[in-house]
């Protein structure tokens, strides 16, 4: 009788371990418990669903669907221009920089909404990144590209901290002045 109890308990442990292992594996694959993506998480927008049109300054672009063309990115770009320009002193310099910034994301409008909601924190992170910029960076094309990458990183880190998801793929300069 004891032998059958031990065999039965061993079977229950094996089945329970298999179920627990399966749940753990789906959680790792999706990053969410149960393996299901969150409804609140932004989704990539295929190029065929891209919005077109001239959005007003400070608004995400909108319009009709674009025909799917050859080449280019697989996903659509959603653009947003920040309303106010940024002015900062350059590191160890008497010069200062004034830039206008727009961002792009391949994700849906939730990333832009997150950016708008947290604009004060995002603006602060951008100003901190600009304050770490040297004269050498602002006078060369490679330096400006490095600055763009730092700004993308600063914005995404702030959005991840505030919303749990970054989603900004690129920063564009709409205005760039050094004095």
N, C-alpha and C positions, 0 to 999 in steps of 0.2 A: 504494500500500500504506500509506503514512504517513497518507493521508487517512482510511482506514478505521480505523486505530488511534486517531486523534484523535476520530473520531465515536464509536467504542466506549467510550473513556474518558469522553467527555462524557456519554454515556448512563448510565454507572455512577455518575458524580458526581451527576447529576440524580436518579436513583433513590435513592441514598444520602441525599441532602439531603432528599428527600421523606419517607423513613422517619424520619430524625432529627427533622425538623420535626413529624411526627405524634406521636412519642414525647414531644417537648418540650411540645406542646400538651396531651396527656393528663396529663402531670405537673403542669402549671399548673392544669388544671381540678380535679384531685383533691387536689393538695397532696402526693401520694405518688408515688414512681417507678412507672411502668407504669400509672398511672391507677386503681389499685385501692385502695379504702379499707382501712386496717389493721383486722385482726380485733380488735386490742386497743383500738381507739378506741371510746369510748362512742357509743351510738346513741340518737336521739330515740325516745321511747315514745309511740305514738298514744294519744289519750284513751280509745279502746275497750279498750286493754290496761292501763289504770290500776289500780294496786293500791289496795285500800281496807282500812280497819281501823285500829285504834289500836295503833301500835307502842309499845313501852316507851320510856321516856325514854332518849335516846342511841342509839336504833335507827332504822333506816329503816322507813317504814310498810310494811305487808304486808297480805295478805288476798285477797279474790276480785276478779274483774274487774268493773268498773262498767259499767252500761249507758251507751251513748253518748247524751248529752243534747243539747239545743239550746243554742247560745251557749257562752260561756266560751272557754277556751284550746283550741287544736287539739291540743296535746300534754299528756300527763299530767304532774303534778307529783309528784316524789319528795321527801319531806321528811326532814330529819335535825336533831335538837336536840343541840347540843353539851352534854356533861354538866355541866361546871363553868361557873359564872358568871365574868364578867370584871369586874375592878375597876381603875380607872385614875384618876389625877389629871386634872383638866381643865386645859387650856392657860391659863397666866397667871391662875390662880384658886386660892382656898383650898378649893374644892369638889372632890368626886370623884364619879365615876359608877360604878354597878354595873349591868351588864346581863346578861341571859340571852339567848342567841342560838340561833336555828334557821335553817336554810338550805333552799332548794328548788332543784331542778334538773329540767328536762324530759328529761334523759337517763337511761339505765339505771343500775343499781346500781354500776357501775364508778366513777362520779363520787363517790358516797358512800364507796366503798372507798378511793379515792384520798385523800379528805378524812380518813378515819380513819387511814390509813397515815401521813399527813403532818400529823397534828393538832398536834404541837408547833410546827412551822414556821407553820402556819395561826394558832394561838393567838398566836404572837409578832407576826405581821402585824396581827392584830386589835387587840392591845394598843398597837402603834405607831400605828394609825389612831385609836384612842380617845384616845391622848395628844395628838393634834393637834386635838382637839375643843374648842371654846370654850363658854363659858357660854351665849352667845346661841343656839347650835345646839341645846342640850339642852332649852331651855325653850320652843321653838316647834315646831309640827308640820312646817313646811318644813325647819327645821334637822335634825330627826330623819330626814326623808326624805333629805336630803343625806348624813347620816351613814350611813344604810343603803346608799346608792349607793357611798360610799367604802369601806365594809366589803366589798361585793360585789367591787369592783375589787381590794382588797387580797387577798382570798381567792383570786380567780381568777389574779392575778399569781403568787401563791405556788404554786398548783397547776400553772400553766403551766411555771413554773421547775422544779418537782420531777417532774412527770408528762408535761409536754408538752401538757396540755389542761386548761382551767378547768372550765367547764360549770355554775357556780353562777349561777342567774338572779335570786335574790332573797334578802335577809336579813330575818328577822323578829325582833322583840324579844319574848321570852317573859317578860322582867322588865326594868324600867327604873326605877332609883332614882338620884336626885341628892341628895347631902348636902353 
